[in-house]
Amino acid sequence: MNEIIYTTLTTTDYQLPVYVTGVGHWDHQEGIRRPEGFPDYQWTQVVSGEGELIIEQERFLVKQGDGFLLPPRLTHSYYAVKEPWEAYWFTYDGPLAESLNQLAGLTRPGIYTINDSRPVLEMMSDMLRLMREKQPGLGMLGSKQIYSVLLGLRQQLAEGSLATQQMNERLHPVLRYIEANLHRPITLPELAELLHVTPQHLCLLFKKTFRLRPMEYVNKERINKGKELLIRGGGMKLYEIARQVGFENPTYFNTLFKAYVGCTPGEFKQMHGFK
């Protein structure tokens, strides 16, 4: 049965670390084309059939048992190539959504091979049932289901090739170093030195693993940390938050925040119920 449910969120729900914005199931997934992307994160889990996913200019074959992640506002389209293309999906967002994606191993947009999709599909089916029943405290229940699904994906993900796994492991010291030093300037040569490689080779590793340049990754991490401080910072001023995530110039932080998030830091706080 085709089914789609969008969640009516309260002010309290928007303060949750992650929350469900929509969930659904398609007996046969119709073709979708989104030049401007979608406002929230989307995870789609394929039950049967095959499809083609196009992210910007790159094409992927999505097979039975695969799942795919689409971050907000990323140009994409997808359609069936072997019918019926049955799929469950949910959309979600929240101040810690990207951090939880990283924890689950969802480090990039695109296709993920699942070792055993049955547990994930069961949890997504439960999520759809919860949203359908509209129980009291639905936002909190949905948030718990998101945690369950993402942690379930962490257990089931088979990150493509051995080469990809090795690159993830190799970059781990760099990622930990970035996380520990977001409060101060970080340069490309010092990151490269951690792996005893050239800056050019580090750029290649990041491109293959994250489809980002190293300093793009650093800036995204700074903005994510800034999001957390805006929500949980106990009334910190904007310039204080900017400095704590490595920006001496609050105006530049504001500009970069809007470029990555689509709104200003002040607007982001208001979206989550803070003045």
C-alpha positions as CSV (number, residue, x, y, z in Angstrom):
1,M,0.0,0.0,0.0
2,N,1.3,3.5,-0.9
3,E,1.4,5.7,2.2
4,I,2.8,9.0,3.1
5,I,2.6,10.8,6.5
6,Y,4.1,14.2,7.4
7,T,4.6,15.0,11.0
8,T,3.1,18.1,12.8
9,L,5.9,19.2,15.1
10,T,5.5,21.3,18.2
11,T,7.9,23.9,19.5
12,T,9.2,21.3,22.0
13,D,9.7,18.8,19.2
14,Y,12.0,21.2,17.4
15,Q,14.3,21.2,20.5
16,L,14.9,17.5,20.2
17,P,18.4,16.5,18.9
18,V,16.7,14.8,15.9
19,Y,13.1,14.6,14.8
20,V,11.0,12.9,12.1
21,T,9.4,15.2,9.5
22,G,7.9,12.5,7.3
23,V,7.6,8.8,6.7
24,G,6.2,6.6,4.0
25,H,6.0,3.4,1.9
26,W,5.6,2.9,-1.8
27,D,4.5,-0.3,-3.4
28,H,6.2,1.2,-6.5
29,Q,8.4,4.3,-6.2
30,E,7.5,6.8,-8.9
31,G,10.1,8.9,-10.5
32,I,11.3,12.0,-8.5
33,R,13.2,15.0,-9.8
34,R,14.3,17.7,-7.3
35,P,16.6,20.4,-8.9
36,E,16.6,22.3,-5.6
37,G,16.8,19.2,-3.4
38,F,14.6,18.5,-0.3
39,P,14.6,20.6,2.9
40,D,15.5,17.7,5.2
41,Y,17.6,14.6,5.3
42,Q,16.1,11.5,3.6
43,W,16.8,7.8,4.0
44,T,15.2,5.4,1.5
45,Q,15.4,1.6,2.0
46,V,14.7,-0.5,-1.1
47,V,12.6,-3.6,-0.6
48,S,12.5,-4.9,-4.2
49,G,13.2,-3.9,-7.7
50,E,16.0,-1.6,-8.9
51,G,16.3,2.1,-9.5
52,E,18.8,4.8,-10.7
53,L,19.8,7.6,-8.3
54,I,21.3,10.7,-9.8
55,I,23.1,13.1,-7.4
56,E,24.1,16.3,-9.2
57,Q,25.8,14.7,-12.3
58,E,26.7,11.3,-10.7
59,R,24.6,8.2,-11.4
60,F,24.2,5.2,-9.0
61,L,22.3,1.9,-9.4
62,V,20.1,1.1,-6.4
63,K,19.5,-2.6,-6.0
64,Q,17.2,-4.6,-3.7
65,G,18.4,-4.3,-0.1
66,D,20.3,-1.1,-0.7
67,G,19.6,2.2,1.0
68,F,20.4,5.7,0.0
69,L,21.0,9.0,1.9
70,L,20.1,12.4,0.6
71,P,21.2,15.5,2.6
72,P,19.1,18.7,2.6
73,R,19.1,20.9,-0.5
74,L,21.2,18.6,-2.7
75,T,20.2,18.3,-6.4
76,H,18.9,14.8,-7.1
77,S,16.5,12.6,-8.9
78,Y,15.6,8.9,-8.9
79,Y,13.4,6.5,-10.8
80,A,12.8,2.7,-11.3
81,V,14.7,0.7,-13.8
82,K,13.3,-2.7,-12.6
83,E,9.7,-2.7,-11.4
84,P,8.0,-2.8,-9.0
85,W,10.5,-0.6,-7.0
86,E,9.2,-1.0,-3.5
87,A,10.7,1.2,-0.8
88,Y,10.3,2.6,2.7
89,W,11.5,6.1,3.4
90,F,11.7,8.7,6.2
91,T,12.8,12.3,6.3
92,Y,14.3,13.9,9.4
93,D,16.3,16.9,10.7
94,G,17.5,18.4,14.0
95,P,20.5,20.1,15.5
96,L,22.3,16.8,15.9
97,A,21.1,15.0,12.8
98,E,24.3,15.3,10.9
99,S,26.3,14.1,13.9
100,L,24.1,11.1,14.3
101,N,24.5,10.4,10.6
102,Q,28.3,10.4,11.1
103,L,27.9,8.0,14.1
104,A,25.8,5.7,12.0
105,G,28.4,5.6,9.2
106,L,26.4,7.8,6.9
107,T,29.3,10.0,6.0
108,R,28.4,10.9,2.4
109,P,25.3,11.2,0.1
110,G,24.5,8.2,-2.1
111,I,24.1,4.4,-1.9
112,Y,24.9,2.2,1.0
113,T,25.0,-1.6,0.9
114,I,23.2,-3.2,3.8
115,N,24.3,-6.6,5.1
116,D,20.8,-7.6,6.2
117,S,18.0,-5.0,5.5
118,R,15.3,-6.9,7.4
119,P,15.9,-5.3,10.9
120,V,16.1,-1.9,9.3
121,L,12.9,-2.4,7.4
122,E,11.1,-3.7,10.5
123,M,12.1,-0.5,12.4
124,M,11.0,1.7,9.5
125,S,7.7,-0.1,9.4
126,D,7.3,0.5,13.2
127,M,8.0,4.2,12.6
128,L,5.3,4.3,9.9
129,R,2.8,2.7,12.3
130,L,3.6,5.1,15.1
131,M,3.2,8.1,12.8
132,R,-0.1,6.6,11.5
133,E,-1.5,6.1,15.0
134,K,-0.7,9.7,16.1
135,Q,-0.1,8.8,19.7
136,P,0.5,11.4,22.4
137,G,4.2,12.4,22.5
138,L,4.6,11.6,18.9
139,G,7.6,13.8,18.4
140,M,9.5,12.1,21.2
141,L,8.5,8.6,20.0
142,G,9.6,9.5,16.5
143,S,13.0,10.8,17.7
144,K,13.5,7.5,19.5
145,Q,12.8,5.6,16.3
146,I,15.3,7.7,14.4
147,Y,18.0,6.8,16.9
148,S,17.0,3.1,16.6
149,V,17.1,3.1,12.8
150,L,20.4,5.0,12.6
151,L,22.0,2.7,15.2
152,G,20.6,-0.3,13.3
153,L,22.2,1.0,10.1
154,R,25.5,1.3,11.9
155,Q,25.4,-2.4,12.6
156,Q,24.3,-3.4,9.1
157,L,26.3,-1.1,6.8
158,A,28.8,-2.7,4.6
159,E,30.8,0.3,3.4
160,G,31.2,-0.8,-0.2
161,S,34.7,-1.8,-0.9
162,L,37.6,-2.7,1.4
163,A,39.5,0.3,-0.1
164,T,36.8,2.6,1.2
165,Q,37.0,1.1,4.7
166,Q,40.7,1.5,4.7
167,M,40.4,5.1,3.7
168,N,37.9,5.8,6.5
169,E,40.3,4.1,9.0
170,R,43.3,6.0,7.7
171,L,41.5,9.4,8.0
172,H,40.3,8.7,11.5
173,P,43.3,10.5,13.3
174,V,42.7,13.5,11.1
175,L,38.9,13.6,11.9
176,R,39.6,13.3,15.6
177,Y,42.3,16.0,15.4
178,I,39.8,18.3,13.6
179,E,37.1,17.7,16.3
180,A,39.5,18.5,19.1
181,N,40.8,21.7,17.5
182,L,37.7,23.4,16.1
183,H,38.3,26.3,18.5
184,R,41.5,27.4,16.7
185,P,42.8,27.9,13.2
186,I,43.6,24.6,11.3
187,T,45.7,24.4,8.2
188,L,45.9,21.9,5.4
189,P,49.6,21.2,5.9
190,E,49.2,20.4,9.6
191,L,46.4,17.9,8.8
192,A,48.5,16.3,6.1
193,E,51.4,16.0,8.5
194,L,49.3,13.8,10.8
195,L,49.3,11.1,8.0
196,H,52.8,11.9,6.7
197,V,51.3,12.7,3.2
198,T,51.3,15.8,1.0
199,P,48.4,18.3,1.2
200,Q,47.5,17.2,-2.3
201,H,47.3,13.6,-1.4
202,L,45.2,14.4,1.7
203,C,42.8,16.3,-0.6
204,L,42.5,13.2,-2.7
205,L,41.7,11.0,0.3
206,F,39.0,13.4,1.5
207,K,37.5,13.7,-2.0
208,K,37.3,9.9,-2.4
209,T,35.9,9.4,1.1
210,F,33.6,12.4,1.7
211,R,33.4,14.2,-1.7
212,L,34.7,17.2,0.2
213,R,38.0,19.1,0.3
214,P,39.6,18.9,3.8
215,M,38.9,22.6,4.7
216,E,35.3,22.2,3.5
217,Y,35.0,19.3,5.9
218,V,36.5,21.5,8.7
219,N,34.1,24.3,8.0
220,K,31.1,22.0,8.1
221,E,32.3,20.6,11.4
222,R,32.6,24.2,12.7
223,I,29.1,25.0,11.6
224,N,27.7,21.8,13.2
225,K,29.4,22.7,16.5
226,G,28.0,26.2,16.1
227,K,24.5,24.7,15.8
228,E,24.9,22.8,19.0
229,L,26.1,25.9,20.9
230,L,23.3,28.0,19.5
231,I,20.8,25.5,21.0
232,R,22.7,24.3,24.1
233,G,25.0,27.2,24.7
234,G,23.2,28.7,27.7
235,G,22.7,32.2,26.1
236,M,26.2,32.6,24.6
237,K,26.6,35.6,22.4
238,L,27.1,35.1,18.7
239,Y,30.7,36.4,18.8
240,E,31.4,33.9,21.7
241,I,30.1,31.0,19.7
242,A,32.0,32.1,16.6
243,R,35.3,32.2,18.5
244,Q,34.6,28.8,20.2
245,V,34.3,27.2,16.8
246,G,37.3,28.9,15.3
247,F,36.0,32.1,13.7
248,E,37.6,35.3,15.0
249,N,35.2,37.3,12.7
250,P,31.5,36.8,13.7
251,T,30.4,38.3,10.4
252,Y,32.2,35.6,8.5
253,F,30.7,32.9,10.8
254,N,27.3,34.4,10.1
255,T,27.9,34.4,6.3
256,L,29.3,30.8,6.2
257,F,26.5,29.6,8.5
258,K,23.8,31.0,6.1
259,A,25.6,29.5,3.1
260,Y,25.7,26.0,4.6
261,V,22.4,26.0,6.6
262,G,20.2,28.3,4.5
263,C,19.5,30.7,7.3
264,T,21.3,33.0,9.8
265,P,22.3,31.8,13.3
266,G,19.5,34.0,14.8
267,E,16.9,32.5,12.5
268,F,18.2,29.0,13.3
269,K,17.7,29.6,17.0
270,Q,14.1,30.9,16.4
271,M,13.3,27.7,14.3
272,H,14.2,25.7,17.4
273,G,12.1,27.8,19.8
274,F,14.9,30.1,21.2
275,K,15.0,33.9,21.0
